[in-house]
């Protein structure tokens, strides 16, 4: 087994007060011990796994420097970003919503896929029975050359645009043009005053020439794309899924958590890679048998820390060493 870099499993502890420093050191030490215990058992099971599903979330792209715009501090130009991600917001003020999404497209294009993106893509290339369900809209998995036929975007993509006209079916994937129109050139500049853009200067459909284009993401209040859900269902019902990798997300929030439940119901196992790990999941991962002094979690492994470092290390028996992406 390759040498393990302790930095892969958590930040070093430091602090001015001895008690605070000791508490942080103890916490980091416990995380390190748990991760190292789980790694050997997980990799042994990984080697024998055939059908593998990955469910990934925003934590996968955290090391690439992308904000999630969720929770406290999720503001863009003093607007609650989640309130901009609705059909109603787009209908009310398409200029504001398009400037928000243009800024997000620009930020995603400036970001680079990290080692975890490349590791997952490599696993897909090596295993035709592997499928990734991504909740991310940032396009980084695509840019890491993840095979398109093994990548399902549950929440759509910033780089898909589609016509809003009822009579037009135009959809374009992997549109990495930035900005989409000259009027959106300064959308990423949040220092100056907000400037309203007329509808005529916003992206319009090249097919019907009349409909306004919208970002191809799933907004709050909208259903997940049926075609994507159906493909995910086909994979799960097409045979026992031996293992589900839950990366950069808690795996406890529905509807995505439903995939974890379905894999476990089949007898498959779960491996979670995330900055924060739910206490109940940590408890499940610590339950083990003591036969032959081999650490054997029942059906859940948890790895707490940076997914960009943990995932490539955990998958190394199948994909080899993943080098740091070039700048």
SVG drawing of the C-alpha trace seen along z (x, -y; Angstrom):
<svg xmlns="http://www.w3.org/2000/svg" viewBox="-46 -52 51 66">
<polyline fill="none" stroke="black" stroke-width="0.4" points="0.0,0.0 1.4,-3.5 2.7,-5.7 0.0,-7.7 0.4,-11.5 -1.2,-12.5 -2.0,-15.9 -4.5,-14.1 -6.7,-13.4 -7.1,-16.8 -5.5,-20.1 -2.8,-20.4 -3.8,-21.8 -2.6,-25.1 -3.8,-27.8 -2.7,-30.3 -4.4,-28.8 -3.1,-25.4 -6.6,-24.0 -8.0,-25.1 -4.9,-23.7 -5.2,-20.4 -8.9,-20.1 -8.2,-20.7 -5.2,-18.3 -7.3,-15.6 -10.1,-16.1 -7.7,-16.0 -6.0,-12.9 -9.3,-11.1 -10.2,-11.9 -6.8,-10.7 -7.1,-7.4 -10.6,-6.9 -9.7,-7.6 -6.6,-5.3 -8.6,-2.5 -11.3,-2.8 -8.9,-3.1 -7.5,0.5 -10.9,2.0 -12.4,-0.2 -9.7,0.5 -10.0,4.2 -13.7,4.0 -13.1,1.6 -10.8,4.1 -13.7,6.7 -16.4,4.2 -17.8,4.3 -20.8,2.0 -20.0,-1.4 -22.1,-4.5 -20.8,-8.0 -23.0,-10.7 -21.1,-14.0 -21.9,-17.5 -20.5,-20.9 -17.7,-19.7 -16.0,-18.0 -15.4,-21.5 -14.5,-23.2 -10.8,-22.8 -11.2,-24.4 -12.3,-27.6 -15.9,-27.7 -18.5,-29.2 -21.7,-27.2 -23.9,-30.3 -25.8,-28.2 -26.4,-28.8 -25.1,-31.8 -23.2,-34.3 -24.8,-33.0 -25.2,-36.5 -24.5,-37.9 -24.7,-41.7 -26.6,-41.6 -29.2,-39.3 -29.9,-35.9 -28.5,-33.7 -31.1,-31.0 -33.9,-33.5 -32.4,-34.2 -32.5,-30.5 -36.2,-30.3 -38.4,-30.5 -40.3,-33.4 -37.1,-35.4 -36.2,-34.9 -39.6,-35.9 -39.6,-39.0 -36.1,-40.2 -34.2,-38.2 -31.5,-40.8 -30.6,-40.3 -30.8,-36.5 -28.7,-36.4 -26.0,-38.6 -25.9,-36.3 -25.5,-33.2 -23.1,-34.9 -20.9,-35.6 -21.2,-32.0 -20.2,-30.7 -17.2,-33.0 -16.1,-31.8 -16.5,-28.2 -14.5,-28.7 -11.7,-30.3 -11.6,-27.4 -9.7,-24.2 -10.8,-20.6 -9.0,-19.2 -7.4,-15.8 -10.7,-14.3 -12.4,-15.3 -9.6,-13.6 -9.7,-10.5 -13.4,-10.0 -13.0,-10.5 -10.2,-7.9 -12.3,-5.4 -15.1,-5.9 -12.6,-5.2 -11.4,-2.0 -14.7,-0.6 -17.6,-0.6 -19.9,0.4 -19.3,-2.9 -21.7,-5.9 -21.4,-9.4 -24.5,-11.3 -23.4,-14.9 -25.4,-17.6 -22.9,-20.2 -23.6,-22.6 -20.0,-23.9 -18.9,-21.8 -15.6,-20.7 -16.3,-17.0 -16.8,-17.5 -13.6,-19.5 -11.7,-16.7 -12.6,-14.6 -15.1,-12.4 -16.8,-10.1 -20.1,-11.8 -22.0,-8.6 -21.1,-7.8 -21.9,-11.3 -25.5,-12.4 -26.2,-16.0 -29.0,-15.8 -29.3,-19.6 -28.4,-20.5 -25.4,-22.6 -24.3,-26.3 -23.0,-25.6 -26.3,-24.3 -28.7,-27.0 -32.2,-26.4 -35.0,-28.4 -37.9,-29.6 -40.3,-29.8 -43.1,-27.2 -43.0,-26.5 -39.2,-26.0 -37.2,-23.0 -33.7,-24.5 -31.1,-23.1 -27.3,-23.5 -24.9,-21.6 -21.3,-22.5 -21.6,-26.1 -18.4,-27.6 -18.7,-31.0 -18.2,-33.8 -19.8,-36.2 -22.8,-35.0 -23.6,-38.5 -21.5,-41.7 -23.9,-43.2 -22.9,-40.5 -19.2,-41.4 -19.1,-43.1 -21.5,-40.7 -18.6,-39.4 -17.6,-42.8 -19.5,-43.2 -17.6,-46.3 -19.4,-48.9 -23.1,-49.7 -25.6,-47.3 -26.6,-48.0 -29.9,-46.8 -29.6,-45.1 -32.5,-45.3 -34.1,-42.1 -33.0,-42.7 -29.3,-42.6 -29.7,-39.2 -29.0,-35.8 -31.7,-34.9 -32.4,-31.6 -30.5,-31.1 -33.1,-28.7 -36.4,-30.6 -34.8,-34.1 -37.5,-35.2 -37.3,-33.2 -35.1,-34.3 -32.4,-31.7 -32.2,-30.6 -29.5,-28.7 -30.0,-25.0 -30.0,-24.4 -32.7,-23.0 -34.2,-25.8 -36.0,-25.6 -39.5,-24.4 -38.6,-22.5 -38.5,-18.8 -35.3,-16.9 -34.9,-16.1 -36.8,-12.9 -34.4,-11.6 -31.6,-11.8 -33.6,-10.3 -34.6,-7.4 -31.0,-6.7 -30.0,-6.7 -32.9,-4.3 -31.9,-2.0 -28.4,-1.7 -29.6,-0.9 -32.2,1.6 -29.9,3.1 -28.0,5.2 -26.7,5.0 -24.6,1.9 -21.7,3.1 -20.6,-0.4 -21.8,-4.0 -19.2,-6.8 -20.8,-9.8 -18.4,-12.7 -18.6,-16.3 -22.1,-15.9 -23.7,-14.5 -25.7,-11.9 -28.5,-12.5 -30.6,-15.1 -33.4,-14.0 -34.0,-13.4 -30.3,-12.5 -30.1,-10.5 -32.6,-8.2 -29.9,-6.7 -27.9,-5.9 -30.9,-4.1 -31.5,-2.1 -27.9,-0.9 -27.9,0.1 -31.3,1.9 -29.6,4.0 -26.8,4.9 -24.3,2.5 -21.9,0.5 -21.4,-3.2 -18.2,-5.3 -18.6,-9.0 -15.9,-11.6 -16.8,-15.0 -15.5,-17.9 -18.2,-17.2 -19.5,-13.8 -22.9,-13.2 -22.5,-11.7 -24.8,-8.8 -22.8,-7.9 -19.6,-8.1 -21.2,-5.7 -22.2,-3.2 -18.7,-3.3 -17.1,-2.6 -19.1,0.6 -17.0,3.6 -16.1,7.2 -13.0,8.2 -12.3,11.5 -8.6,11.9 -8.1,8.3 -9.2,7.0 -11.1,3.8 -14.4,4.5 -17.0,1.7 -20.5,3.1 -21.6,1.2 -20.5,-2.4 -17.0,-4.0 -16.5,-7.6 -13.5,-9.8 -13.5,-13.2 -11.5,-15.9 -10.8,-17.4 -12.3,-15.3 -9.6,-16.5 -7.0,-14.7 -9.0,-11.8 -10.7,-10.5 -7.6,-10.0 -5.8,-8.2 -8.8,-5.9 -9.2,-5.0 -5.5,-4.4 -5.7,-0.6 -7.9,-0.9 -6.7,-4.0 -3.1,-4.4 -1.6,-7.7 -3.2,-10.9 -0.8,-13.8 -1.6,-17.4 -3.3,-19.0 -1.0,-21.3 -1.7,-25.0"/>
</svg>
